[in-house]
């Protein structure tokens, strides 16, 4: 059964800065694949300070077709 995403199903866009709780330990997100994008989103929404590192020049990791760093399984 197909599922149609309607505008009312979407979350409201974040249009302002989210507060960061600097009393929490800073964490690191390594990579920019689908899991790391989801992790960074969750950390951001929870107010956890983090730094994000990606070796390649674009986000998407394994799911980025024709990845410039040459490590995509989708090629």
C-alpha positions as CSV (number, residue, x, y, z in Angstrom):
1,X,0.0,0.0,0.0
2,X,1.5,3.3,-1.0
3,X,1.7,6.1,1.5
4,X,1.2,9.7,0.4
5,X,3.1,12.3,2.5
6,X,0.9,15.3,2.8
7,X,2.0,18.8,3.9
8,X,0.2,18.4,7.2
9,X,2.3,15.3,8.0
10,X,5.6,17.3,7.9
11,X,7.2,18.8,11.0
12,X,7.4,22.5,11.2
13,X,10.8,23.8,10.0
14,X,13.3,25.1,12.5
15,X,13.7,28.8,11.8
16,X,15.7,29.9,14.8
17,X,18.8,28.8,16.7
18,X,18.2,26.0,19.1
19,X,19.7,26.4,22.6
20,X,22.8,24.3,23.4
21,X,23.3,23.1,26.9
22,X,27.0,23.7,27.4
23,X,27.0,21.9,30.7
24,X,26.7,18.6,28.7
25,X,29.9,17.0,27.4
26,X,30.7,17.8,23.8
27,X,30.4,14.8,21.6
28,X,31.6,14.0,18.0
29,X,29.8,12.7,15.0
30,X,32.1,10.9,12.6
31,X,30.8,10.6,9.0
32,X,27.8,12.1,7.2
33,X,25.9,9.0,6.1
34,X,22.2,8.4,6.9
35,X,22.8,7.3,10.4
36,X,25.1,10.2,11.3
37,X,22.7,12.7,9.8
38,X,20.0,11.2,12.1
39,X,22.3,11.3,15.1
40,X,23.3,14.9,14.5
41,X,19.7,15.8,14.2
42,X,18.8,14.1,17.5
43,X,21.8,15.8,19.2
44,X,20.8,19.2,17.9
45,X,17.2,18.8,19.0
46,X,18.3,17.6,22.4
47,X,20.6,20.6,22.9
48,X,23.8,18.5,23.1
49,X,26.9,20.3,21.8
50,X,28.7,18.3,19.1
51,X,31.3,18.6,16.3
52,X,30.7,16.8,13.0
53,X,33.5,15.4,10.8
54,X,33.2,14.0,7.2
55,X,36.2,12.9,5.1
56,X,34.4,13.5,1.8
57,X,33.3,16.7,0.2
58,X,29.6,15.9,0.3
59,X,27.0,14.5,2.7
60,X,25.3,11.2,2.2
61,X,28.0,8.6,2.9
62,X,27.3,5.2,1.4
63,X,24.1,6.4,-0.1
64,X,25.7,9.3,-2.1
65,X,25.7,8.1,-5.7
66,X,29.1,8.6,-7.3
67,X,30.7,9.7,-4.0
68,X,33.7,11.9,-4.8
69,X,35.9,10.1,-2.2
70,X,35.3,6.8,-4.1
71,X,33.8,4.7,-1.3
72,X,30.2,4.5,-2.3
73,X,28.5,1.1,-2.5
74,X,25.9,2.6,-4.8
75,X,28.3,3.1,-7.8
